[in-house]
Amino acid sequence: MDVLEAIILGVIQGFTEFLPVSSSGHLELAKAILGDTSVPEESLTFTVILHFATALSTLVVFKNEVLEIVNGLFQFRWNESFKFSLKIILSMIPAVIVGLLFEEQLAAFFGGKILLVGCMLLLTAFLLLLADKAKNTNKEVSFLNSVIIGVAQAIAMLPGISRSGATISTSVLLRIDRTKAAKFSFLMVVPLIFGKIGKDVLSGDINFMSSEITPMIVGFLAAFFSGLLACKWMISLVKKSKLSYFSIYCAIVGSIAIGYVLLN
């Protein structure tokens, strides 16, 4: 992988992590188009690094909310901050369980599974279309809601299912306020990404090849700065009920991916 390819992949990750079009799905499609020949382990390492970059951009955009979560955990008082922190923790449980029990199976879905990506993009399109038709309310995220949204996040570990699209759509269909749904969706994934990075580093699963260090750094920076822009933009789009546009986009890209596989 050269520097230009790393920049392209980083920008794709930065925008698609927050826009409901599946960052993992687009990365797989981009790798196929660019002719990425990385072995699955190296390809997955680069993907994890890009996700780490967008997690950092989330912390920057939601620094006040993150401080509230941290303070809530250490106050040990039954107030709104503490309850919100518990909801974030609850939302993480389904993905943690799936990640720990089915890590090898999940890794097998990455590395050129274009047909799978195409089918999952069609599913994302359907979810976004349903969510865009739901009425907006001022409802808060409840403890039960956080678990249900967490299940949606676990399912979205498959490439092609948008994590933000699945979690925001599920939240909106549960009648949760759109702006609160978007913020919760972006915040709930941050601990998981940092946990994944820490686990892989400690276990030795992430190995930085000397020839890959520069592309990884460049890709990280591209993902971080594009993620800052996309995160702020997405909050505004969800609030204005603009998810149907992304539904159309996912349907088109998913159909092209499926057609490409079937015709070749």
N, C-alpha and C positions, 0 to 999 in steps of 0.2 A: 504494500500500500504506500503510495507516494503522498506528498504534502497536499496537493490539490484534491485528491480523493478524500483525504482526512477532513479538509475544510468543508467539502460538499456534504459528507456524512454528518459532520458536526452541526452544520446549519440545518440539515434535515431533522436531526435529533432535537435541536433547540426549539424549532417551530412545532414539530409534530408531537413533542412531549406534552405540550399544553393545548394545542389545537386538537380537537377530537377526531383524528384521522389515523391513529396508531403509529407511534414512533418506531416500535419494533418491526412492524410490518413494512414501513417505508425504508427502514434500514436494510431489511432483507432484500427488498426490491432493488434498492440502490446498489447493494453489493453485487446482485446478479447482473445489473446493467453495466456496472463498472468492471465486471469480471474479477471480483475479489476471489483470490485463491487461498485465503487464509484457512488453516485447519480450524475445525469448530471451536477448539479451546481458545485460540488466539482471536478469532472473530468475536466470540462471546466476551473476552476480556475487553476488547475495544468498545463493545456495546455497553458494558458495565461502566466504563470510564465516562462515556458520553452521558449516561444516566446520572452519574455522580455530578457532572457539570451542571445539569439542569436542576438537580437537587439543591446545589449551592445558589443558583439563581432564584429558586423558590424562597430560600432563606432570606435573600436580600429583599425581595418584593414584600414578603410577609414577616419582616423582622419583628414588628410589634406583636403580631399574633404568636410568633414562635416564643418570644419572651413571656407572653401570657401563659402559654402551655407549660414552659419550664417553671415559672413561678407557681403555677397552679399545682404542679406535682409536689413541690416542696413546702407548700403552705399547710397541707393536711387539714384543710378546712373545707366543709361542704358548701363551697361557693361556686359561682359560674365558671371561674377559671379552672378549678379542680375538676368539675364535672366535664368540661370540654376536654381536658387532658385525658380523662378516663375514656371518653368517646373515641379519641384518636387511638388510644391503646387497643380498645375493643375492635376497631376497624382493621387493625393490623393482624389480628389473630388468624383469620382464614388464610391470608396470603403466606403467613409464616408457616402454618401447618402444611399447606400445599408445597411451599418451597423446600421444606425440610424432608418431607416424605417422598416427593416426586421430582427431586432436583435433576436426576439423570434423564428422566423421561421428558422434562421440560427442555433441557438442553438439546435433546434430539429434534425438537421442533424447529430449531434454528439452523441455518446453514443451507439456504436455497430451497426451502419448502414453499415455492411460489403458489402452488395450487391451494395449499392451506391458507396462506396469507390472503389470497383472493376471496376465498369463501368467508373468512372471518371479517374482511372488510365489508362484505355484503351484510353480514350480521350487524356490524357497527352502524352501517347506513340505516338499517331498520330501527335500531334502538334510538338513534338520533332523531329520526322522523317521528317516532312515538313521543319522545320527550318534548319536541318542539310544539306539539299540539296540546300539551298539558298546560293547565292554567297555573299562573303564578300565585303564590301565597306568601304569608309572612312566617310560615311554620319553621321552627327550629329543628335541628338534628337531635333525635332522641337516642337513648341507649340502644333500643332495638333497631332503629334506623342505621346506626353506625355499624352494627353487625351485618345487616343486609347489604349495605354499601361495601363493606369489607369483602363479602362473598363475591360481589361484582368485580372488585379489584383482583381477587384471586383468579377468577375466570379469565380476566384480561391479561394474565401472564402469557397467554398464547399470542404469538405474533399475528397481527392483523386485527385483533380486537383492541380498540383504543381504550387505554386505561382511564384517561380523563373522560372520554366519551361514555364509557360504561358506568363509571361512578357518578358522573354528573347526571346522566340520563336516569339512572336508578334513583338518585336523590330527587330529581324533578318529578318523576313518576310517583314518588312517595309524598308529593305535595310540599317539599321543602323549598324555601325561598331560593331563587336562582343564584343570587349573589353568594349567599351562605353555602349553597351546594358547591359552587365553584371553588370557594376558599377551602372548604373541608376536603374536597377532592385533591387539591394541590398539596395541602398540608399532610394528609394521611400517608402519603407515599414517601415523604422525606425520611422518617426513621427507618423504613424498610430498606431504602437505598443505602443509607449509611451502615445499616446492619449487614447488608449483603457485602458491601465493600470490606468491612472489618473481618467478616467470616472468611472471605476469599483470600485476603492478605495473610491472615493468621494460618490458614490451612495450606497456603502455598499454591492455590489454584490459579492465582493471577501471576503470570511471569512476564516481565517486561524484556522483550528481546531488544538488544542494543540497536538493531536496525529499525525498530518500531517506536522508539522513544519520541523522536521528533514529530512524526505524524500523530501520535497520541496526544502530545502537548498541544499541537495546533488544533486538533479535533476538539479537545477539551475546551479551549478558549472560544472556538467558533460556536460550540453548543451553549456555553455559558452566556455569551452576549446575545445570541439570537433568542435564547430562552427568556432573558429579561424582557425583551420586546414582546414575545408571544404570550407570556404569562399575563401581562397587563392588558394586552389586546383581548385575550380570551375572556377575562372577567367582564369586560364591556359587552362582548358579543353574546354571552350567555344571558346577561341581564336584558338585552334587547331581543331575545328569542330569535337568534339567527342560526340555530343549529341545523335547520333544513338545508342550508347551503352546503354544509359539510357532509350531510347525508347524501346529497347528489354527488359530491366529489368522491366520497368513499365508494358509492355504487359504480361510478365510472371507472375508477382505478381498479376496484375489485374485479369488475367484468373484463377489463383489459388483461389483468394478470391471469385470470382463468382461461380466457381465450388464447393467450400466448402459450400456455402450457398445453392446451388441447390441440393446438394447430402445429405444435413442434414435436 
